[in-house]
Amino acid sequence: MKVFISWSGRRSRKLAEVLHDWLPDIMNALTPWVSSEDIKPGSRWNAEVTEALDVTSVGILCLTPENLTAPWILFEAGALAKAVQDQKGCVVPFLLPGVAISDLPSPFGQFQAVSSSKRDAVLRMVQHFNDRLAANHEVPLEPRRLDRVFSRYWPDLQKALDQIAAEPSEGSGIGTTTGDSLGMVYVPRMSHMVGTSDSTLPQLLSEYPGIWEKYFRAECPQHECSSGDFYIDRYQVTNSQYLRFVHATQYRSASKEFLAHLEPDIRSGDSSVPSELSTHPVTYVTYDDAVAYAEWLDKRLPTEIEWELAARGLDGREYPWGNDWQDGRCNSEEAARNGTVAVGSYELGKTVYGCYDMAGNAWDWTASWYQAYPGAKPEHHNAQDMGERNRVIRGGSYAWPNFDQRCAFRAIKEPEKALPEISFRCVKDAVGPVDFPE
């Protein structure tokens, strides 16, 4: 039985590698899989991870005090949850001393965690794995034999765990990749669900009475897509970043409303951006204005499918932070700010990958023309909206209420419009191998 062991950070990796070697000593039928040990040199790590997840029914998350918010282990927690749900398996957060079960953030808190320092808790984990062998059509160990074997090998694990726990914390536990140096995060290629299921539609209509039904119908039917293997900006492009492009290239927009929120002397470069606006997302930019900036940096705009994957993660969450609306996690109409705020202002609203403001603040332009999803009923869409007429915008804004901050929500806008609540972020295709998440 394959056991997928997830890690992020130096101490977490050591913990994973210790379990990788120790578990088969307890049960020969267990085949632990750890990326640092089992991915062949020269292989694409995300393809190997996907293959391992496809055949796993048991997952272990190696959690340390420094990696509880690391995007990589958060991502794999969601991936494992999806994989084991399909196969009726289990996910176990395995906690190094210093991590309290009561302090586990979502999504770890949904699983029954194990404190590595507690012998009986680790024994119960092993006993559960033994029970899982029968479900996988393998022969489990007789309980008394399992107890004897565990007693024989527990001191070895305890010694290794004590040594790892005594090592100094390495900080965030997140390594540097090409994307990090560009202010971007990596989204691996995975199959994932896009849109909203027909079974969820009545609930949406009852929760948000009076909202046009077509808004929600546009998200249906839910369907599976394969996308990823790209970097996406951690933050929306800011005023100061966009003005560097304008001044460096002498760029001129076709829109009369171009950068209308900034004074003429700021747009011309005669004055600098006021500090209170420099880190706000740039607005009053058309689709072409956004494309021009992206191309200047050898990037592009995301498709709406790429945007949705980056926003909701593999576990298909309703909002970037989880499945329930929570006040104070984004700059929406409920925040009553009546305008944008500095990017990254809502730490608790970031995605599993570490992207900020994918709900609220300002919409993001996407590269996609508005089209009905495959299998959608024609009567649920306005034909005049489709074709090469409207670009899809995603993410909601400060002027819209919570229903449009949902990750699956689709809105449209004519690409020539420059408005105070539309901004953008860029993506860049991932080329070549990607570093492991040290």
Secondary structure, DSSP 4 states (H G I P E B T S, - for coil): -EEEEE--SHHHHHHHHHHHHHHHHH-TT-EEE-HHHHSPTTS-HHHHHHHHHHT-SEEEEEE-TT-TT-HHHHHHHHHHHHHHHHTT-EEEEEEPTT--GGGPPTTGGGS--EETT-HHHHHHHHHHHHHHHHHTT-PPPPHHHHHHHHHHHHHHHHHHHHHHHHSPP-SS-----HHHHTTEEEE--EEEEES--TTTHHHHHHHSTTS-HHHHHTT-S-EEEEE--EEEESSPPBHHHHHHHHHHHT---S-TTTTTTS-HHHHHTSSPPPHHHHTSBP-S--HHHHHHHHHHTT-BPPPHHHHHHHHHTTTT-SBTTBSS--TTSSBSGGGT--S---TT--GGG--TTS---SSBSSEEEEEEEP-PPTT--GGGS-GGG-STT-EEEES--TTS-GGGGSTT--EEE-TT---TTEE---EEE--S------
